């Protein structure tokens, strides 16, 4: 069994727009950091799998897929923020196919962990709309693939991006087989992810949102992980964890101000790895979402891959956690505990 497997989106530079924050350099910065650490050369890289039609059409509406394909071929914008190029359709399929390859390898225990550099990103893409830089919802497609192809009954998606993954939430909101959990800055785009959004119908109680105010920092994230997310995971007992990995909560990200350090991000992933080792045979895989500062891309990715491998990595002193006192994230934690009946 390999300790970790990677997916790299070959040709992803064909999806780019001058001046746009979602740019190819994000992936290349991560790859450079992992090469510097020696991990990129040491562990296997997976080719994308073809996405079964029944999986793709369960996650995304057929009319939307046809519309998106046409927009990509024309190289038009889907909305003000979400660009395409003539290469974007095939690259979006490749990213989602790479995500299911990583998820399957970890599910089948051919690898202990997985890390997919899934670009274009996906967690804002709803069943019938591309938005927020996202075209196809990579993590949702991977989860649905595990359900359909491998009979998974309980998949957890932990979204640690700066922004709420409205698309992922929307896709699974009324289902009980996928537990969607999000930490995100609030108020901020896309305006969803309130504490009160907990699922509906068969999915009631399988969506958990923990909106954090600006300037929350490492202590807030670690409190939410230890006192909210992990206790709820103990209730759901997922068979595998898929992490929407956005490094934009980092303190240097230009689009947000959650003030997380790279070391703090590594601690969050270590906590999830520990839970996975104890409860689901270590099955955990990361999928790239947002994050727009290139040095943060390097430092955060080193920290999270080290956490996946159970190793330590040298980070700059500036990446150490800092405590922030007197901020109103504590009130959110208290309210969340009351809502979820946690001690």
C-alpha positions, 0 to 999 in steps of 0.5 A: 500500500502506498503512503499517499497518491497524488493527482496532477491536472496535466495541461491545466494551464489551458484554463486561465485568464489574465489577472484572475486570482484562480490561475495556474500558478496556484497548482504549480506553487503546490507542486514546487513545494512538494518537490522541495520536500521530496514527496512529489517524486517519491509517491505515485501520480494517478491518471484520471478515470472516466466519469461514469455518466450515471455519476455525473448526471446524478450530481449535475443536471444534463441540461447544465452540462450541455450548456457548460460545454457550449460556453467552454467551447466558446471561451465565454464567462459563465458569470462575472467571476467564472471564466472558461476557455476552449480547453476548460470543459475537458480540463474540468472533466479531467479534474473530476476524473482525477478526484475519483481516481484518488478517492477510489485508490484510498477507498480500496486501500491501494493508498493510505491517503490521497491528494488531488490537485483538482483544478478547475476547483469545484465546491461552488458548482451546484447541480445546475450552475457553475459559479465562484470560479468552479465548473464541475463539483469535483468532491461531490462527484468523488463522493457520488462515485464511491456511493455508486461504484463501491457501495459506500453508505456514509461519506463525510465531506469536510470543507475547510475553504475560506468560502462556504461550499454552497454547491456541495451543500446543495447537492447533498442537502436532502440526502442522508448518506453524505455528511457535509461540514463547512468552516468559512468566513462570514459574512462573505461570498456566496452568503450561504452556510448559516448555522441553522442550515442543517439539511432537509428531508432524509438529509436533516442533521447531515449538514453542519455549518460553522461560520467564523467572523473575520480575524478568527485565527488558529484557536477558533479553527482548532476549537471548532475542530475539537469541540464541534466537527470531531464529536459530530463525526463520532455520531455519523461514523463516516466510512471515508473523509473527503476534504475540500482543501482551500488554503484561502483561510491563510492569514495572507490570502488576498480574498479573506481574513480568517488568519489561519497559519499554515501550521494551524492548517496542518493541525486540522488535517492531523486531527482528521487523520487521527479520526480516520485512523481510528474509525475508517481504516485511515481513509482520507483524501484532499481535493484542491479548492481555493487559495490565492497567495502563492507562498501560502499555497506552498506552506499550507500544502507542505503542512497538510501533506506532512499531516497526511504522512504523519511527518514533520516539516520545517515552516517559517516562524511566521507560520506558527499559530497565534492566539486571538482573544475576545473575538466573537467566534466563541459565541458561535461555538456556544450557539452551535453546541446548543443547536447540536446538543454537544457538551 
